[in-house]
Amino acid sequence: MVVKNEKGQFAKGHGGKPKGALNKKTLANKERIEFVLSLLDDTLEEDIMNLKAKERVELWSTLQEFIRPKLQRMNLDITPPEDKVTKITFEVVKGN
């Protein structure tokens, strides 16, 4: 039984859907996707082996993004400025 106040809000203690519960459409869609995936499980390995090499690489590239973190590109300029001396080293050599 749904209990609401005069503003149309749920009354205290009658919060509606429990926290974390899926709505009916989400649950139905999830069940359909699970069914399709179960059908594909039987032929997936064979289907992947029948892909052309380029298609397998594209599939690998797409799927690996879901399990490996993406690396950021960085450009570093490691050449020292030509007009600036950064370090001078002296060596003391004893003569005989």
C-alpha positions in Angstrom: 0.0 0.0 0.0 1.4 3.4 -1.0 1.0 6.1 1.5 1.4 9.7 0.3 0.9 13.1 2.0 -1.2 16.0 0.6 1.8 17.1 -1.5 2.0 13.7 -3.3 5.2 12.8 -1.4 5.7 9.4 0.3 4.7 9.5 4.0 7.4 9.0 6.6 8.3 5.3 6.8 6.8 4.6 3.4 9.7 5.4 1.1 8.6 3.6 -2.0 11.1 1.4 -3.8 13.8 -0.1 -1.6 17.3 1.3 -2.1 19.2 -0.5 -4.9 16.0 -2.2 -6.3 15.8 -2.3 -10.1 12.8 -0.9 -11.8 10.8 -3.3 -14.0 12.2 -2.1 -17.4 15.8 -2.3 -16.2 15.2 -5.8 -14.8 13.5 -7.0 -18.1 16.3 -5.5 -20.2 19.0 -7.1 -18.1 17.3 -10.5 -18.4 17.1 -10.1 -22.2 20.8 -9.2 -22.4 21.7 -12.1 -20.3 19.7 -14.4 -22.6 21.4 -13.1 -25.7 24.8 -13.4 -24.1 24.1 -17.0 -23.1 23.3 -17.8 -26.8 26.5 -16.2 -27.9 28.6 -18.0 -25.4 28.4 -21.3 -27.3 29.9 -19.9 -30.6 32.0 -16.9 -29.4 35.4 -18.6 -29.5 34.8 -20.0 -33.0 33.4 -16.6 -34.2 36.5 -14.8 -32.9 38.8 -17.3 -34.6 36.9 -16.7 -37.9 37.6 -13.0 -37.8 40.2 -11.5 -40.1 43.5 -10.5 -38.3 42.6 -6.8 -38.6 39.1 -7.4 -37.0 40.7 -9.4 -34.2 43.1 -6.5 -33.4 40.2 -4.0 -33.5 38.2 -6.3 -31.1 41.2 -6.6 -28.8 41.8 -2.8 -28.8 38.1 -2.2 -28.0 37.9 -4.8 -25.2 41.2 -4.0 -23.5 40.0 -0.5 -22.7 37.5 -2.0 -20.2 40.2 -3.8 -18.1 43.3 -1.6 -18.4 43.6 2.0 -17.4 44.2 4.5 -20.2 47.6 6.2 -20.2 47.8 9.9 -20.6 50.2 11.3 -23.2 52.9 13.6 -22.0 55.3 15.7 -24.0 58.6 16.4 -22.2 61.2 18.7 -23.5 64.4 17.3 -22.0 66.8 19.5 -23.9 68.6 22.0 -21.7 68.4 25.7 -22.6 71.5 26.6 -24.6 72.3 29.8 -22.7 72.1 28.4 -19.2 74.8 26.5 -17.3 73.3 24.1 -14.9 76.3 22.4 -13.4 80.1 22.6 -13.5 82.2 19.8 -12.1 85.9 19.9 -11.2 88.2 16.9 -10.7 91.4 17.1 -8.6 94.2 15.0 -9.9 97.4 14.5 -7.9 100.6 14.4 -9.9 103.7 12.2 -9.1 
